[in-house]
Amino acid sequence: IFIISLTVGVGKQEMLQKKSAVLVDGVILNGPIMDSKAGEKFVEEACKIIMEEVIQKADDVTEKVCEWQAPEKLKQILDLEMRDAGECHQKILQLCRDVIKYSVKTNHPRFFNQLYAGMDYYSLVARFLTEALNPSVYTYEVSPVFLLVEEAVIKKMIEFVGWEEGDGIFNPGGSVSNMYAMNLARYKFCPEIKEKGLSGLPRLVLFASEECHYSMKKAASFLGIGTENVYFIKTDERGKMIPEELEKQVQRARKEGSAPFLVCATAGTTVLGAFDPLDKIADICENHGLWLHVDASWGGSALISGKHRRLLHGIHRADSVAWNPHKMLLAGIQCCALLVKDNSGLLKKCYSAEAAYLFQQDKFYDVSYDTGDKSIQCSRRPDAFKFWLMWKALGTTGLEERVNRALALARYLVEEIKKREGFQLLLEPEYANVCFWYIPPSLRKMEDGPEFWQKLHQVAPIIKERMMKKGSMMLGYQPHWGKVNFFRQVVINPQASREDMDFLLDEIELLAKDL
């Protein structure tokens, strides 16, 4: 360590203010190395760009949903190379503009592509706050506000599920919530697995519907259960699990000498928006002593609606529930809760590692508020906060209105589809997923047969390419269980209107007029 007196070539005033520079390994340690004023100016200018180019244009239907560029061309436009020397603020601000320009505008009223859409202004401000404060939610000492917020939000969500008490944790995605639930059910079934591992255990088997989210298979693989030990239960024509088939498969597993431990039901399937019959499934789980998990990542928000909560009838009998407010309720990605009926500390027993440098038991405050040991994460984002601030601003009534309006718009679209030549529903939807084919004029007089369906299979991808390159809207398509490619329209955005539903159908006809 060297101390150098900086007194050469300075005037009397500077002499009075002189400081000794402290060097360690050739690095001067005096004062900060960041220019705060320049940084503040950059943030101010960047926020202006965000306001003008993202927030103020969010509900403007004349703006493009996307500015499509092929990957190789987009690489050149964005100048992705990171260099030894930093670049000036003006160039960085231009990069910000380019990022906005070439990103998909998921807040656009005509973005219908995924199970999330739109912009909630309160949630957005909450994200600005948490990004600026940069907290990590594991102990009360470093995150007092956000831990209390998460506790309050989980308590309120538990009330809507219908439990008198419970526990929960916010996770980075519904897939992670499903994995948590699977591991928790296994821990409940055989607690010794936490310390002894998989050796010596019987063959564990779990059950999920054919329409379940793919995260069930991933979780089984990740946890060492094995994808072959996920028994997929047949569904009816609407995509709902058939309880009688579940009963058959549970009995089959027992006859094989396996150990069933978990049933994963779905409330709002990804493609068809189907809700499994939870009451009948719960009966089977009770009879066989199985943990019932309900993946309500998509459909859970219907619980907020007095009109539509019947879709989840029986959910109060579940042992755990996954619910993503970032979907229908617009809390902003990501905002995903795992709720657990058990209130005896099962979550903490299953996941805790009791790290002494974080979770000291002799702190000066109530350490029960140090809830981070319930998570497999260490650093964890305060995702509950954006849901809380939005809920505070809108109230339960405002959230309910969002759900009711989305489902009313879906119903309007269904009725319009029925009126239009060339549009054909797959089935009557019960949620916000509207699945349909568009049959172009050239195929309308063709006989129903293999050639017809083969040709129809090619229609949706062509229309999707054209809408993307035009930037007029975004709508998803997929084949599903033997059915050729069809469109899946998802209604979420509260900025979307009847006019946008009409535009959707008009635009498909326009894009496909020559097919």
PyMOL commands that set and color helices and strands:
alter all, ss='L'
color gray80, all
select helices_A, chain A and resi 12-16+36-55+71-78+89-102+121-133+144-161+174-189+193-196+215-222+227-229+243-255+278-288+299-304+309-312+315-317+346-351+367-369+371-374+383-419+441-443+450-457+459-470+498-511
alter helices_A, ss='H'
color red, helices_A
select strands_A, chain A and resi 2-5+20-24+27-28+111-112+167-171+204-209+230-233+259-266+291-296+320-323+336-340+423-425+433-438+474-480+483-490
alter strands_A, ss='S'
color yellow, strands_A
deselect
rebuild
show_as cartoon
